[in-house]
Amino acid sequence: MVASEDEFESVRRDPDPLRRGKRASSLLTVYQQRATELARLRKAAIEEAHQQLGLSYTEIAASLGITKGRVTQIRSSAPRPERAFFGVGPVSIGVPYRYQTTDRERPLIAAEDAQTGEQLELLLGNLSLTVSRFQIEPDLEKVPAGDAIVVCGPKSAPIGAALLDADPTLSMVEADGRWWITHEASGERFGSPADEVDRQDGDIAYVSRHVIDGRVIVHIAGIHGIGSLGATHFLTGHLGEIFASAGTEGCSLIVRATYKGLTITASELVAGPFKW
């Protein structure tokens, strides 16, 4: 839900008590996320004033009309800057259905996709972001309103292909019987270790951050499903570094991970982040 300027008054005037209660709950979540983001922005402003303007924390406190002790408290308790990588929140996390035949054809969520969703939810929770979930159907073209994370390759649903098409630096292509992530400018391509002749327990994944109509959509697509889990592992440990490099701009990167079963044993940045 994205709150408009008159949404508050509209909720207050809603004559239906059940609908009014539901709308009030949704709006409260939006306002709480904005309050958290304002706390992050205030902390960032204090640090910028100190580092870029050369002001002491005592001078900053006086300028803001608060005590130096309060400045210290804000610096230690406000959300981390890299929270902004995922937007303001709430954030919807989507993982794909994969249609498989058991006793009949039915939509299933692969174990690695399910775990990716769980790990992303944990990461966002640690960043004080409220999370909801949605399923990516094979024909999905649009994601829910607001900030979102889309875990989906180009073959799983049209939304995966559309987000990749919007990336000016990296693409995901099928060639020589396997999938590759290609750097458009250099033509260099990156393949999954799992697809090599001497198959290894490793995979690579594509990660991007889009800003579309004022909202943030983070796109994660492993060559194989386990690659998305590896990308999540990398973001969990290195989000601060990625945000320090790319900030709030659109960007994309490639991550490589090794695994044992469904456990990611290591993850690293292969290329990027490339800012758009």
Beta strands, then each sheet from edge to edge (+ up, - down):
strand 1: 91-96
strand 2: 98-101
strand 3: 105-108
strand 4: 131-136
strand 5: 147-151
strand 6: 170-175
strand 7: 178-183
strand 8: 189-191
strand 9: 202-212
strand 10: 215-222
strand 11: 251-260
strand 12: 263-275
sheet 1: 4+ 1+ 5+ 10+ 9- 11+ 12-
sheet 2: 2+ 3-
sheet 3: 6+ 7- 8+
end
